[in-house]
Amino acid sequence: MVTSQNVMGFLSRAAVRLRTGLKYSAQTFMKPGYQQANVVILHKSLADDFEAFCRANSSPLPLLYRSKCGEWGCPPLATGSDIRDDCPEYCVFENGVLVKKVASLSSYTPQLQDMVTFYLGCSFGFEKALRAAGVPVRNVEQGKNVSMYKTSVLCMKAGQFQCPMVVSMRPVPQHKLEAATLCTHMIPLAHGGPVHIGDPKLLGIQDSSHPDYGDPVDMCPGDVPVFWACGVTGVEAVQSCKAALAFTHSPGCMFLTDQKSETISPITLEPAQCPLVFCISQNPQHYSMASERAVQQIRAIEELVVEDPGARGIRALFMQDELLKACLSLSHSSSVLITTGFPTHYMHDPPEETDGPPGAIAMAAMLQALGKEVVIVTDDRALEMNQHIMRDALEKGVIKTAVPVISFQSKGPESALHFLCRDGNPSKPRFDHLVAIERSGRAADGNYYNMRGINIKHLVDPIDDLFTTASTIAGITTTGIGDGGNELGMGKVKEAVKALMPNGSQIACDVAADFAITAGVSNWGGYGVACALYVLNLCSIHRRYIQRGLGLHPTPEQQSRWTACLPTIAKEEEMLHILVKYGVRSGKTANLGLEVDGLTFHPYHSDIIQRLRDLTLQAA
């Protein structure tokens, strides 16, 4: 049936066929508002492998149609089409090498009789949706083809096909990031939502001013580079398989279909489908995303861990979404350093308190389950004790795999840099995230104080130096977890500590972290991190994003492993028994028993742990 819609597509394709002698750009013959397709043409012997490759990498290669062998048209997508002439320009590959570009494939008709054509979704198909959402499309404004880059991200292999993913980049004003993400996320046949927002180097793109395909597109003040998976990945795949003869569209010169570009109304989306965008680093610039539903759950977790049954007034230090942003950053990390240890009981041996180590181990367990490398750093004088605590935690099933426990000793101004970076080279950090939980923090006068204002500097190693040095190294993010304001990292809220906490002007930690998580008891902040990481990794929007659009849904085995690493009443009670065995005491009262910060394990801590589990397991 001929409709006004497919007539427009037919006329545009007819214009392509009459292009001889005309000067054309990438979009000369492209009717705005219609879906376009990338094209890959392969010998029939490779067709099944390539289809499997598309299915395994659906973000860069959303398969719209696979032709029959020797079929010129694609009836589901376009009326009266002829793939030999309906792209403005084609690439011809021999043995994986681009040998020429041609305006028509008609001269290859005999060879095409034994070939199969794949039509793949194209990001030009969502540009109408971007404009409808008020997002400027800079490449169109500048009359240029979109910028496309090869990345360091490898696609999932299928048969003879494996190659780097190609991405397209569009500069987006910072205040329009969420709109751009939302309107493209629900158009999977045009690659869906972004796979990266921020510094191109995080995708292995060293010089964004020289794209591998397309044109350099100028950024405007306030723009952020946003990257979508790109169908030109198919061109890289053709080169990787080294077929004797293959064809693709020339990048930017796509096949025009009769299908209208999709637009999605945000009001039709459920919370689990709505992506929200958050900045997690400015050095390098990096944004992450999660669904509205996951964000709501993590905010509920954050509200729970800041409850204050000890009436310490900790709510005054609270900042919303610090837990969320810290966990988004941790989810992107590969290697995490955790430090804990607050020797508040200077009259006892050991002087440590029961707040801190349980939360540290709870975080470490979940991070390990998610595939991160984890190291715990503590004071040298307490190193052997903490190694024994880790050994017992492993034997009792509190943690599944032992975490290395080490110390840091300052031997000069470069010690922290050499500890954090290989060969002291800031471009080679060993860790990409540092977390301090209930770790004594340096005050403005260089001393370390407990909540009573007693100086305990003689018991504390200068682990703060790791955080201050990390603040100067691109690619290392820091988080502090505290419940009083004198803990490492809580320098981010030091003015509130000075004004509102007892002895605040004296005890306030002066060392800030990128994120400061406030908790009623610091252990609860550690439990909250473990729970929030679980929620994020069950969020399909976040998981797709951290895997650059190439990931799979978690397997039942993975989800079971993550669930097993969540805090439980039984594990945390066992952890307290281990600490008591080594003489570690409650922080507020110095009692040697199942107590943290003056609150007995039952009912206070056990109640929080159970409520955290109930909130978290809703994500499943």
BAROKE-232072 format. One line per field, with one value per residue (C-alpha): z, x, y. Coordinates in Angstrom, 2 decimals, padded with zeros to 5 digits. Last residue first. Layout:
BEGIN
c3 c(Z/...)
c1 c(X/...)
c2 c(Y/...)
//
This chain:
BEGIN
c3 c(043.27/044.04/046.93/048.48/049.48/051.59/053.49/053.94/055.32/057.71/058.98/059.50/061.28/063.69/064.43/065.24/067.80/069.37/069.97/069.06/072.10/071.44/073.29/070.11/069.11/071.54/071.68/074.58/076.00/077.16/076.34/076.71/073.56/071.19/072.18/072.74/070.80/073.06/070.37/071.20/071.34/067.66/066.71/068.64/066.82/063.47/064.54/065.28/061.86/060.13/061.95/061.50/057.79/055.62/051.87/050.45/049.90/047.80/045.52/045.03/044.31/041.77/040.04/039.97/038.69/035.82/035.71/032.55/029.78/029.02/025.77/026.33/027.72/030.58/033.20/031.24/030.73/034.45/035.39/033.19/034.12/037.85/039.60/039.87/041.38/044.09/045.19/045.29/047.46/049.93/050.32/050.69/053.28/055.32/055.37/056.44/059.13/060.43/060.82/063.35/062.80/059.36/057.21/053.89/052.70/048.99/047.30/050.56/052.73/055.20/057.99/060.43/063.04/066.58/067.82/066.37/066.79/070.52/070.50/066.94/065.35/064.23/063.84/062.35/059.93/058.78/058.51/056.05/053.33/056.09/056.78/054.74/057.73/060.81/063.28/062.00/064.36/062.50/059.64/056.19/053.84/050.10/047.65/043.86/042.03/038.25/038.07/040.95/043.13/045.49/045.86/047.60/050.27/050.66/050.92/053.31/055.65/056.23/058.50/061.15/064.33/067.94/068.84/067.36/070.02/071.22/073.58/072.50/073.93/070.42/069.75/068.37/065.79/065.55/062.59/063.83/061.25/062.41/060.96/060.71/062.76/060.48/061.02/057.37/054.86/051.22/048.44/044.79/041.57/043.09/041.71/039.90/036.72/035.30/038.63/038.23/041.63/040.15/040.21/041.95/045.38/047.56/045.46/045.72/049.47/050.10/048.01/050.95/053.03/054.71/055.51/056.59/055.15/056.49/054.93/055.18/052.09/051.84/052.55/050.32/051.34/054.20/057.47/056.91/060.33/058.88/056.69/059.57/061.67/059.11/058.76/062.55/062.56/059.90/061.97/065.04/063.06/061.59/064.76/065.34/061.57/061.42/058.85/055.10/053.59/049.96/047.45/043.80/042.31/040.73/042.00/044.70/045.82/046.19/048.19/050.64/050.94/051.88/054.67/055.79/056.17/057.98/060.50/060.94/061.55/064.93/067.40/068.86/068.82/071.79/071.96/074.68/076.71/077.96/074.45/073.89/070.77/068.51/065.37/062.69/059.09/055.58/052.34/049.04/045.93/042.54/039.48/039.91/037.95/040.73/043.26/041.47/041.46/045.10/046.09/044.10/045.83/049.34/048.89/047.53/050.26/052.55/056.29/058.78/060.92/060.96/063.29/066.30/068.63/069.78/070.08/068.11/065.18/061.84/059.08/057.87/057.15/055.14/052.93/052.34/051.28/048.96/047.54/046.80/045.12/042.98/041.92/040.86/038.98/037.01/037.24/035.56/035.62/034.74/034.41/033.97/034.86/037.25/037.56/039.00/039.88/038.01/038.13/035.41/035.93/033.59/033.57/032.82/036.42/037.31/034.65/031.43/029.71/031.13/029.41/025.99/023.53/020.03/017.23/013.80/011.10/009.06/005.28/005.43/004.32/003.86/005.42/004.18/007.50/007.42/003.87/003.68/003.92/001.43/001.61/-000.51/000.50/004.12/006.54/009.66/011.53/008.64/008.44/012.21/012.05/009.44/011.62/014.54/012.19/013.83/016.74/020.52/021.94/023.47/025.19/025.33/027.79/026.61/028.90/026.30/022.82/021.51/017.86/015.80/014.16/011.06/010.29/011.05/013.10/014.84/015.21/017.75/020.24/020.76/023.12/022.79/025.11/026.35/029.61/027.42/025.99/029.31/030.00/029.34/028.27/026.84/025.94/025.59/022.87/019.75/017.19/017.46/021.27/021.23/024.91/026.12/023.48/025.01/028.59/027.99/026.04/028.62/031.47/029.82/029.00/031.87/030.85/027.27/024.92/022.55/020.30/019.99/017.97/019.26/017.62/019.55/019.07/017.01/017.10/014.34/013.13/015.20/017.79/020.06/022.51/021.51/022.80/024.43/023.64/021.41/017.70/017.22/015.34/015.04/013.43/009.86/009.67/008.86/012.09/013.51/012.37/014.15/017.22/017.79/020.35/023.00/023.32/023.83/020.29/019.02/020.73/019.47/015.88/016.40/017.39/013.95/013.21/015.79/013.25/013.41/011.33/007.95/007.13/003.50/002.48/-000.44/-003.09/-005.80/-004.68/-006.59/-009.92/-009.11/-008.33/-011.09/-009.55/-006.27/-006.70/-005.60/-004.85/-002.14/-002.56/-001.30/002.37/003.65/005.36/002.65/000.05/001.33/-000.75/001.04/-000.28/-000.95/-001.17/-000.15/-002.29/-005.34/-004.86/-001.86/-004.12/-002.38/-003.79/-000.42/002.68/006.12/006.18/002.42/002.44/-001.21/-003.13/-002.13/-003.23/-000.10/001.94/003.77/007.47/008.91/011.76/013.75/016.51/016.08/018.51/021.32/020.17/020.69/021.20/018.73/016.17/016.52/016.16/012.94/011.80/012.45/010.56/007.57/007.11/004.53/002.79/001.75/003.50/003.07/006.04/006.04/008.59/008.63/008.75/010.47/009.13/010.87/008.48/004.90/004.17/000.68/001.57/004.97/004.64/002.19/-001.53/-004.60/-007.62/-010.78/-010.48/-007.64/-009.52/-007.52/-004.27/-005.35/-005.93/-002.34/-001.14/-003.35/-002.00/001.60/000.98/-000.80/002.16/004.52/002.10/001.80/-000.94/000.00)
c1 c(015.07/015.13/012.70/015.61/017.21/014.39/013.93/017.67/018.00/015.10/016.78/020.12/018.52/016.64/019.74/021.65/019.18/017.50/019.80/023.31/023.41/023.80/026.61/028.53/028.50/027.58/027.96/030.43/033.50/032.00/034.13/030.96/030.85/033.02/032.13/035.26/037.75/039.40/040.34/037.48/035.17/035.94/035.14/031.84/030.96/031.49/029.27/026.47/027.05/026.84/023.67/021.81/022.57/024.65/024.40/027.05/024.68/022.44/025.36/026.19/022.53/022.37/025.45/024.13/020.73/022.60/022.86/021.38/023.93/026.33/027.23/025.58/028.77/028.86/028.49/025.51/023.67/024.00/022.69/019.58/018.97/019.04/020.09/023.63/022.41/020.33/023.26/025.59/023.02/022.95/026.72/026.94/024.15/025.95/028.99/026.83/025.29/028.78/029.24/026.42/023.66/025.18/026.50/028.10/030.61/031.44/034.46/036.33/037.45/040.32/039.85/038.15/036.22/037.54/038.27/035.49/033.07/033.53/029.89/028.50/026.56/028.80/032.13/030.54/028.46/031.60/033.41/030.92/033.41/035.97/034.02/036.58/038.44/036.21/035.83/032.35/030.34/028.80/031.20/031.69/034.21/034.37/037.19/037.59/040.82/040.79/042.79/045.24/045.31/042.50/044.27/047.15/044.82/043.17/046.41/047.83/044.90/046.49/048.95/049.21/047.21/048.01/050.23/047.62/045.06/044.25/041.28/038.38/035.63/034.57/038.04/040.68/043.46/046.03/047.22/045.68/042.87/041.83/043.11/040.56/040.16/038.60/034.97/034.76/037.28/036.77/039.33/038.34/040.32/043.18/046.61/046.86/048.97/048.71/049.89/053.21/054.77/056.21/052.69/050.36/048.67/051.62/054.11/051.94/051.46/055.18/056.20/056.42/058.56/058.62/054.91/053.85/050.78/049.49/048.11/045.07/044.50/040.80/039.86/037.18/033.63/033.11/031.21/031.56/033.08/036.45/036.61/035.75/038.37/041.10/040.01/040.16/043.63/044.78/043.26/045.23/048.47/048.02/047.04/050.43/050.70/047.44/044.97/044.58/042.06/042.51/039.77/039.81/036.35/034.38/030.90/031.17/034.40/032.65/029.87/032.29/034.46/031.47/030.43/034.07/034.37/031.04/032.09/035.53/034.15/032.38/033.65/036.25/040.05/042.35/043.81/044.94/042.98/043.63/043.58/040.06/039.29/041.60/039.45/040.27/039.12/040.53/039.13/041.05/039.05/040.13/037.85/035.54/032.35/030.11/032.16/031.28/027.57/027.97/029.48/026.78/023.93/025.40/026.02/022.48/021.13/023.53/023.40/025.56/022.66/021.20/024.03/022.34/023.85/020.48/021.73/018.70/019.89/018.52/021.02/021.17/017.43/017.31/020.16/018.38/015.24/017.39/018.80/015.31/014.22/017.37/016.70/013.15/014.27/016.63/020.36/022.95/026.58/028.50/032.23/034.48/037.98/038.48/034.91/033.53/030.22/027.81/024.34/021.82/018.33/016.99/013.22/012.36/012.10/010.08/007.45/007.47/004.36/004.88/008.27/006.56/008.56/009.48/010.25/011.53/008.97/009.58/009.85/013.56/016.59/019.90/022.84/025.59/027.16/029.77/029.92/027.37/028.95/030.23/032.08/034.48/037.12/035.98/038.63/036.50/037.85/037.32/033.64/033.33/034.88/032.30/029.56/030.73/029.61/026.26/027.13/026.79/025.99/028.42/027.68/030.31/029.22/028.35/028.52/030.24/029.62/031.42/032.46/031.80/034.77/033.45/032.57/034.70/037.85/037.24/040.15/039.22/038.34/041.99/042.74/039.52/040.05/036.46/037.46/039.57/036.37/035.68/031.96/028.79/029.07/026.81/024.06/020.45/019.00/020.93/018.32/016.38/016.58/014.44/013.43/016.76/016.90/014.32/015.47/019.19/018.82/016.40/018.72/021.71/019.88/021.29/024.82/024.31/024.79/027.72/026.96/029.35/028.95/030.48/032.36/032.80/036.08/036.04/035.18/033.51/034.65/032.06/030.56/032.71/031.29/032.31/035.59/035.65/038.90/036.91/036.71/035.22/032.36/031.67/028.29/028.28/028.36/026.00/026.92/023.39/023.01/026.22/025.18/021.84/020.23/018.11/014.62/012.94/011.48/015.01/016.33/013.41/014.07/017.74/016.71/016.87/020.23/021.44/021.13/019.51/021.01/020.01/021.87/022.26/023.03/025.28/025.32/023.48/025.53/028.53/026.70/025.26/028.67/028.44/025.17/026.88/026.52/028.23/031.55/034.20/037.41/039.79/038.84/040.77/039.10/040.07/038.50/036.21/034.04/032.53/029.27/027.92/024.54/022.78/019.83/021.67/022.50/020.16/017.13/014.02/010.51/008.80/010.96/011.38/009.40/009.94/013.77/014.81/017.79/017.45/020.40/020.29/017.28/017.60/018.22/016.16/016.22/019.14/020.31/024.11/025.75/023.27/022.44/025.89/025.17/022.25/024.40/027.23/024.75/023.51/027.11/027.80/024.64/025.53/029.14/028.56/025.98/028.69/028.35/026.54/026.47/024.16/023.44/019.80/017.80/014.50/012.50/011.96/014.03/014.13/017.73/018.95/021.54/022.27/025.87/026.73/026.06/027.59/025.60/027.12/025.17/022.65/019.69/019.63/019.80/016.82/014.90/015.72/014.20/011.14/010.67/010.90/008.33/006.07/006.47/004.83/002.18/001.03/001.35/000.00)
c2 c(-007.76/-004.06/-004.63/-006.53/-003.26/-001.86/-005.13/-005.53/-001.99/-002.62/-005.76/-004.01/-001.04/-003.33/-005.43/-002.27/-000.95/-004.01/-005.78/-004.66/-002.40/001.31/003.14/003.90/000.21/-002.58/-006.33/-006.23/-004.56/-001.26/001.78/003.91/006.05/004.06/000.48/-001.57/-003.70/-006.30/-008.82/-011.21/-008.18/-007.54/-011.12/-011.07/-007.82/-009.53/-012.43/-009.95/-008.43/-011.79/-012.92/-009.63/-009.68/-007.37/-008.04/-010.37/-013.31/-011.06/-010.25/-013.92/-014.75/-011.94/-013.26/-016.82/-015.68/-013.99/-010.22/-008.70/-008.54/-005.75/-004.03/-000.63/000.85/-001.70/001.05/002.44/-000.83/-001.58/001.85/001.56/-002.09/-001.34/-004.57/-003.23/000.00/-001.70/-003.88/-000.89/000.90/-002.01/-002.18/001.61/001.58/-001.08/001.18/004.15/001.97/001.23/004.99/005.24/007.83/008.25/011.11/010.25/012.86/012.71/014.29/013.95/016.84/016.98/019.58/017.23/019.17/018.52/022.03/024.19/021.29/020.78/019.60/019.75/022.65/025.49/023.75/020.64/022.74/024.52/021.17/019.65/018.63/018.12/014.94/013.02/011.58/011.57/014.45/015.32/013.14/010.22/009.62/008.18/009.81/009.20/009.89/009.85/009.09/009.69/012.88/013.16/016.30/015.24/011.89/013.69/015.08/011.68/009.69/012.28/011.61/008.19/010.02/007.23/007.74/006.75/009.72/012.06/011.14/014.69/014.60/016.86/014.67/013.61/012.22/014.54/014.29/017.11/019.16/022.43/022.28/018.81/015.52/012.74/009.56/006.93/006.03/004.95/006.28/005.28/005.78/005.29/004.82/002.87/001.96/005.30/005.41/008.96/010.38/008.52/007.74/004.55/003.11/005.53/005.64/004.61/006.58/009.72/009.22/008.89/011.93/014.39/012.03/008.67/008.45/004.97/003.28/-000.02/-003.19/-005.49/-007.65/-008.61/-012.22/-013.72/-014.69/-012.22/-012.71/-016.47/-017.26/-018.26/-015.15/-012.82/-014.64/-013.96/-010.33/-009.87/-011.45/-008.97/-006.18/-007.26/-007.47/-003.99/-002.15/-000.42/000.12/002.04/000.75/000.29/-002.15/-003.26/-004.11/-005.22/-004.89/-007.76/-006.93/-009.61/-007.95/-004.61/-006.27/-007.90/-004.79/-002.64/-005.05/-005.31/-001.55/-001.29/-003.93/-002.27/001.24/001.38/-001.22/001.15/001.02/001.80/-001.71/-001.45/001.05/004.61/006.09/004.82/006.94/004.94/005.41/002.84/002.62/002.79/001.39/001.37/000.52/-000.85/-001.18/001.78/002.54/001.19/003.12/006.37/005.55/004.55/007.90/009.71/007.87/008.10/011.85/012.12/014.41/016.26/015.50/017.38/018.69/015.18/014.19/015.75/013.13/011.81/008.20/007.01/009.12/007.97/008.82/005.20/005.14/008.35/007.12/003.80/005.72/007.85/004.64/003.33/006.57/006.59/003.00/003.95/007.05/004.83/005.27/007.46/008.44/011.58/012.07/015.10/013.93/015.59/016.88/013.66/011.97/014.24/012.71/011.78/010.31/007.63/006.91/003.25/001.97/005.06/004.13/006.10/007.50/011.01/011.14/011.14/009.08/010.14/007.73/008.61/007.89/004.74/005.01/004.19/006.19/004.33/006.13/008.39/009.53/006.77/005.35/002.54/-000.87/-003.43/-006.73/-008.78/-011.35/-011.02/-009.81/-010.49/-007.43/-005.01/-005.90/-005.48/-002.00/-000.99/-002.49/-000.34/002.45/001.69/003.96/003.67/007.10/009.58/012.88/015.64/018.36/021.87/024.91/027.09/025.64/022.56/022.42/019.29/017.57/015.78/012.19/009.14/008.61/011.94/014.39/017.08/014.33/013.48/010.58/008.60/005.60/005.70/007.41/009.70/011.21/013.00/013.25/011.27/007.65/004.93/007.38/006.20/003.99/002.94/004.15/000.88/001.32/004.49/004.65/006.00/008.73/011.11/010.56/010.96/014.19/015.60/014.61/016.23/019.49/021.58/020.61/021.74/018.77/018.16/015.19/012.30/009.10/005.89/003.02/-000.21/-002.00/-005.19/-008.87/-010.86/-014.27/-016.11/-013.77/-011.60/-009.06/-005.56/-004.21/-000.78/001.07/003.41/004.22/007.65/009.32/013.06/013.86/015.17/018.91/021.78/023.60/023.57/019.95/018.94/020.93/019.23/021.56/019.81/021.29/017.92/018.03/018.71/015.60/013.51/014.64/013.71/010.19/008.57/010.19/007.65/004.84/001.40/-001.39/-002.80/-006.00/-007.08/-010.67/-011.67/-014.37/-012.38/-009.36/-010.74/-010.56/-007.08/-005.54/-002.93/-001.76/-000.93/002.83/006.05/004.37/004.49/002.57/-000.13/-000.29/-003.30/-006.29/-008.77/-006.46/-003.71/-001.36/001.64/003.07/006.56/008.33/005.10/003.97/002.63/-001.06/-001.29/-000.94/000.36/000.26/000.63/000.85/-000.72/-003.98/-004.48/-004.40/-004.39/-005.74/-009.40/-011.55/-013.72/-012.74/-009.48/-009.00/-006.15/-003.62/-005.04/-002.70/-002.72/-000.28/-001.06/-004.59/-006.03/-009.76/-009.71/-007.88/-010.41/-013.27/-011.65/-011.36/-015.02/-016.05/-013.88/-014.91/-017.69/-015.47/-013.04/-009.69/-006.36/-003.95/-000.92/001.81/002.79/005.99/006.67/009.58/012.93/015.02/013.65/012.72/013.53/016.15/014.56/013.41/016.14/016.30/017.92/016.82/015.35/012.12/012.48/011.06/007.79/009.77/011.86/008.64/007.66/010.94/010.43/006.90/008.08/010.78/008.28/005.91/008.41/009.67/006.07/003.44/000.00)
//
